[in-house]
C-alpha cells in the first residue's frame, strides 16, 4: 500500500494537498501502531483515549 502511494507521488510531480494529507495520516497510523505494539510487547497496558 505504501509503495502504491509512493509510486503515484513519484509519477506525478505535483502532489495534491489531499494526497499529502493521506500520506501524513498513513504515517501517523503506522507510527501509532508500532508504538502500541512495542508497549504491549513490554507488558504495559495501553489505554487509548
Secondary structure by P-SEA (a helix, b strand, c coil): caaaaaaaaaacccccaaaaaaaaaaaaaaaaaaaaaaaaaacbbbbcc
